[in-house]
Structure formats: structure tokens, C-alpha cells
């Protein structure tokens, strides 16, 4: 295999790592291949810039001479050590940037800033299903889920939820199950998994019920 092609493949390693972590943690789906390429390229570019700045800082502060090689290819002197050092350090920054990007995306910082500046009223790229779980589920621990397909009501804590474009999946814990028609309590379960079409479930929150549930003493 051509040596330059191998080096070129290593060049994109930090970008691939950063982009993979971002997509894994946020569930981002892209419709165009060029969007993936741009994301990988930006992650790689930022990672290598940070790695070079780090090496420059170490050289200055510690009065040492670590070769600086922005790893397009090995430098003219065949300095493989400097090349691989940049790739390794860039990969570390790529992973870090991936986690940072996922944190920013999950908190909708950019959209919140736009709303504060009154340039947009859009909260984010997600639908109301995701918005609800990422926002209100943090403040209110206990929710009421009405299952219109089975005519049941689940009162408990949402542990996990599905992505927006999939079927409505919920994993609930410490659940009390009631009849939606009569309000009669049927049974309790430690965990319940629910999978329905997007219009079969509705979720309600009552502040008073959360305060009452949280004040209950723990069972022995």
C-alpha cells in the first residue's frame, strides 16, 4: 500500500474519533455524505491545531525542543516520531472535542444563545418528544404515562427513552399501573418497558404528585 495513502488515512483519525463520539452520544443523523466529510475534517483540523499549540506551549514553558509537524505528511527529514506524536495528541483532542460537542448539542447552547439574542425562537433540531425528556424529565422525577392502546396508566420514573424518529419506547422504574377508565390500581412493577406508535402515548406531569412521592419514606 502506498505510504502516503497510509499517512493520509492516519491524518483523519482524530476527526473520525470526534465525529463518531458526537453522533453516538447525540444520535445525530445526517442526510448527505458531504456533511459527514465536513464534520470529520473540522474535527481533525481543530484537533491538530490544538495539538500543535500544546507542543509549542511545552517547548516554551519547559525550554525543550519537541519537533512541530502538522501531519499532512512526514516532514522532509522523515521525522516519524514527530508525525505520530501529532497524530496521537490530535486523537486525544479529537475524543475530547467529541465529548465537548455532544455536551453543547445536548444542552442546546447555540439555540439558547439565539433565543437570548432574539434572533431565533427555535429551541433545537429535535421534536417535542426529545425536548420533553431532555428538559422536564430532569426537573420532575415522577410522571404519568397514559397508554391509549391498552387503556392503562403508568405512574413512575422514566429511566430511558427512544430517539425521535423511532417508535415511542420507554423504560420506567418503580411503576404503579392503573386502569385509565376506573382509576383502580392494578399492580406495581420494579421496571416496565413500553413500545408504542407515536400517537399511542401521552405524558403528564403534576408538581404536587412529585412532591408527595419524594416525601414518602423509603420502604424497608
C-alpha positions in Angstrom: 0.0 0.0 0.0 1.3 3.5 -0.9 3.0 5.1 2.1 1.4 8.5 1.5 -2.1 6.9 1.5 -1.5 5.3 4.9 -0.3 8.6 6.3 -3.4 10.3 4.8 -5.7 7.7 6.5 -4.0 8.5 9.8 -4.5 12.2 9.2 -8.3 11.8 9.6 -8.1 9.6 12.7 -8.8 12.4 15.2 -11.7 13.7 13.0 -13.2 10.2 12.8 -13.0 9.7 16.5 -14.5 13.1 17.4 -17.3 12.8 14.8 -18.1 9.2 15.9 -18.4 10.2 19.6 -20.6 13.2 18.7 -23.0 11.1 16.6 -23.1 8.2 19.2 -23.9 10.5 22.1 -26.4 12.8 20.4 -28.0 10.5 17.9 -27.3 12.9 15.1 -28.3 11.6 11.6 -27.0 13.3 8.5 -28.7 13.1 5.1 -25.7 13.9 2.9 -22.3 12.3 2.7 -20.5 15.6 2.4 -21.9 16.6 5.8 -20.0 13.7 7.3 -16.9 14.6 5.5 -17.1 18.3 6.6 -17.6 17.2 10.2 -14.7 14.8 10.2 -12.5 17.5 8.5 -13.4 20.2 11.0 -12.8 17.8 14.0 -9.4 16.8 12.5 -8.4 20.4 11.8 -9.2 21.6 15.3 -7.6 18.6 16.9 -4.3 19.2 15.1 -4.3 22.9 15.8 -4.8 22.3 19.5 -2.0 19.6 19.4 0.4 22.0 17.7 -0.5 24.8 20.2 0.1 22.3 23.1 3.5 21.3 21.7 4.5 25.0 21.2 3.5 25.7 24.8 5.5 22.8 26.1 8.6 23.9 24.1 8.2 27.4 25.5 7.5 26.6 29.1 9.9 23.7 29.6 12.6 25.0 27.3 12.7 21.8 25.3 12.6 21.2 21.5 9.8 18.9 20.5 9.5 18.9 16.7 6.4 20.6 15.4 4.9 18.7 12.5 1.4 19.4 11.3 0.9 15.9 10.0 -0.1 16.4 6.4 2.7 14.0 5.7 6.0 13.3 7.4 8.4 16.2 7.2 11.2 16.3 4.7 13.6 14.8 7.2 11.5 11.7 7.7 10.6 12.6 11.3 8.2 9.8 12.0 8.3 10.3 15.8 7.0 13.9 15.5 4.4 12.8 12.9 3.0 10.1 15.1 3.2 12.3 18.2 1.0 14.8 16.4 -1.5 12.0 15.4 -1.7 10.6 18.9 -2.1 14.0 20.6 -4.6 15.0 17.9 -6.6 11.9 18.5 -6.8 12.7 22.2 -8.1 16.2 21.4 -10.4 14.6 18.8 -12.0 12.5 21.5 -12.2 15.5 23.9 -13.8 17.7 21.2 -16.3 14.9 20.5 -17.5 14.9 24.1 -17.5 18.7 24.3 -19.6 18.9 21.1 -22.0 16.3 22.5 -22.3 18.3 25.7 -23.0 21.6 23.8 -25.5 19.8 21.5 -27.4 18.1 24.4 -27.8 21.5 26.2 -28.8 23.4 23.0 -26.4 26.2 23.9 -26.4 27.6 20.4 -30.2 27.8 20.2 -30.4 29.2 23.7 -28.0 31.9 22.8 -30.0 32.7 19.6 -33.2 32.9 21.7 -31.5 35.2 24.2 -30.3 37.4 21.4 -33.8 37.3 19.9 -32.6 36.1 16.5 -34.5 32.8 16.7 -37.4 31.2 18.5 -36.2 27.7 17.6 -35.2 25.6 20.7 -33.3 23.0 18.7 -33.4 20.4 15.9 -35.3 17.8 17.9 -39.1 17.2 18.2 -41.2 17.8 21.3 -40.7 14.1 22.4 -37.0 14.7 22.8 -37.4 18.2 24.1 -39.7 16.9 26.9 -37.4 14.2 28.1 -34.3 16.3 28.0 -35.9 19.3 29.8 -38.8 18.4 32.1 -37.6 14.9 33.0 -34.7 16.5 34.8 -36.9 18.6 37.0 -39.7 16.2 37.6 -38.7 12.7 38.6 -42.2 11.1 38.6 -44.5 11.2 35.6 -47.9 9.8 34.4 -47.9 7.9 31.1 -51.2 7.2 29.6 -51.3 4.2 27.2 -54.2 4.8 24.9 -53.8 1.4 23.2 -54.2 -0.7 26.3 -56.2 1.9 28.4 -53.6 1.7 31.2 -51.9 4.4 33.2 -48.3 4.1 34.4 -47.0 6.2 37.2 -43.3 6.1 37.8 -39.9 7.3 36.8 -38.6 7.3 33.2 -35.2 5.7 33.0 -34.7 5.8 29.3 -36.5 6.8 26.1 -36.1 6.2 22.4 -34.9 8.6 19.7 -37.3 10.8 18.0 -37.7 9.1 14.6 -38.3 5.6 16.1 -41.2 4.1 17.8 -42.1 5.5 21.2 -40.1 3.4 23.6 -39.9 4.0 27.4 -38.2 2.2 30.2 -39.8 3.0 33.5 -38.9 2.1 37.1 -40.9 1.9 40.4 -44.1 1.9 38.4 -47.7 1.8 39.7 -50.1 0.6 37.0 -53.7 1.8 37.0 -56.8 1.4 34.9 -57.3 4.5 32.8 -61.1 4.1 32.9 -61.7 3.4 36.6 -58.5 4.7 38.2 -58.2 1.4 40.1 -54.6 0.3 40.9 -53.9 -3.0 39.2 -50.3 -3.8 40.2 -46.8 -2.4 40.8 -43.6 -3.3 39.0 -40.0 -2.5 39.5 -39.4 -2.0 35.8 -41.7 -1.8 32.8 -40.7 -1.5 29.1 -43.3 0.2 26.8 -43.2 0.3 23.0 -46.0 2.0 21.1 -46.6 4.1 17.9 -46.0 7.8 18.3 -49.7 8.6 18.9 -50.4 5.9 21.5 -48.8 7.5 24.5 -49.3 10.8 26.3 -47.2 12.0 29.3 -48.4 14.2 32.2 -46.5 15.9 35.0 -48.1 17.1 38.3 -45.8 19.1 40.6 -47.9 18.1 43.7 -47.6 14.4 42.9 -43.8 14.7 42.6 -43.5 16.5 45.9 -45.8 13.9 47.6 -43.8 10.9 46.1 -40.5 12.4 47.0 -41.6 12.9 50.6 -42.6 9.2 51.0 -40.3 7.3 53.4 -38.3 4.5 51.8 -39.6 1.0 52.4 -37.5 -1.3 54.5 
